[in-house]
Amino acid sequence: MTGSGTYVLWGSPHSYYTGKIRSYLIKKGLPYREEFLFDPEFRGRILPAVRLFVVPILETPEGRILQDTTDMLEHLEAARPQPQMIPGTPVQKAVAWLLGAFGSEGLLAPGMHYRWSYRAEQENFLCAEFGRPLHRGPDREARYATARQIMGYFNDFLPGLGVTPQTIPTIEAAYCDLLDALDDHFLHFPYLLGGRPSIADFGLMAPMFAHLARDPVPSTLMKNRAPNVFRWTERMNLARIADGEFPDCPETYPPDDAIPPTLEPVLRLMFEDWGAQLLADARHYNRWIEANPALPPGALVCSDGERKTHPSIGPIEYEWRGCTMRRASAPHGLWHFDKAAAHAHALAGEAKSRFDALVSRTGGEPVMSIRLARPMKREDYVLVVG
């Protein structure tokens, strides 16, 4: 259980989403301790409550159990408004939410690819990292044996994410384009929206930290190709917001609801690369809703009736950067995008005009036109029809 005023983060160093919420807790200045899954409390108390073997899970000092990292951030921003981590001005808020969703969901394929397609080159590191939260004690062989029992399970995710020998060159090219755009931006600013971190940065930390900045193969790529991005991953795990590298950058978001010009190439890549998947996912989801008109509110969004953190409602296929992507549909990513897009759809007047112009300049109009036949929401730790 939590101590007085202390949060408990059930997670692990190598976990995709633990990197997102850990960074938030650090930058927010919230006291927390990180616990591992081998703790009997996890199986005896946490797992029965959530009914999903997943990390991260956050326990609040009041005893509330939160599982999805976006739910965590929303809950904590409402409970602890300062220091502010979501911009208060309309265009910056919409952009921050969209980039946060892109990081959280749109970069799963490169994150998992660089971990598992290069497994042989980094096997010792991965065994150590997967064994660390699962096996208590310093017995290396027992830890590695425990790790290998679960590593194959995650390794098998690649086809469902569209990662195949035919698509890997495109996935890597797109990721390198993103690294280049981000590296230029972080040469000018410490965070995505200027002088303070936001939900955009925390979303991006999900793939960029544990997978792409820690695993040996992608870490070497990032350090050599995009050292400013690697420095940003370090900065995101430091409690201070200001960084001595940027002495003239105030600890604020830009004035007048402005978006840094160096962020526009990043937005263009978001719309191009995640957008192709989102458009295919939206078409598939809307057809699924039309084919199941009797679905009651609260029905699971999945094709097999199982509770999952990232469910699927069948395969999708779409063209992207000259190759054909075949993968499992990702309604959780679509939910996250729709949640972010709601902030953009709510814009009016001059703010709407500025946002629309930004979207036009960055090629995002088709993606921002996505509308879902029925909304989705998270309920009882899973995704359901609204």
Salt bridges, closest charged atoms under 4 A:
GLU34 OE1 - ARG22 NE 2.93
GLU35 OE2 - ARG33 NE 2.78
GLU41 OE1 - ARG45 NE 2.70
GLU59 OE2 - ARG45 NH1 2.68
ASP68 OD1 - HIS332 NE2 3.34
ASP71 OD2 - ARG378 NE 2.91
GLU74 OE1 - LYS339 NZ 2.89
GLU77 OE2 - LYS28 NZ 2.59
GLU105 OE1 - HIS310 NE2 3.06
GLU105 OE2 - HIS332 ND1 3.03
GLU123 OE1 - ARG119 NE 2.71
GLU123 OE2 - ARG148 NE 3.55
GLU129 OE2 - ARG132 NH2 2.60
GLU129 OE1 - ARG214 NH1 3.14
GLU172 OE2 - HIS113 NE2 2.73
ASP177 OD2 - ARG321 NH1 2.95
ASP180 OD1 - ARG225 NE 2.87
ASP215 OD2 - ARG115 NE 2.67
GLU234 OE1 - ARG231 NH1 3.32
ASP243 OD2 - ARG231 NH2 3.01
ASP243 OD2 - ARG235 NE 2.88
GLU245 OE1 - ARG235 NH2 3.33
ASP257 OD2 - ARG354 NH2 2.85
GLU264 OE2 - ARG361 NH2 2.81
GLU272 OE2 - ARG321 NE 3.65
ASP273 OD1 - ARG321 NE 2.80
ASP304 OD2 - LYS308 NZ 2.69
GLU317 OE1 - ARG326 NE 3.12
GLU350 OE2 - ARG354 NE 2.53
ASP356 OD2 - LYS352 NZ 2.71
GLU379 OE2 - LYS377 NZ 3.36
ASP380 OD2 - ARG51 NH2 2.35
ASP380 OD2 - ARG307 NH1 3.31
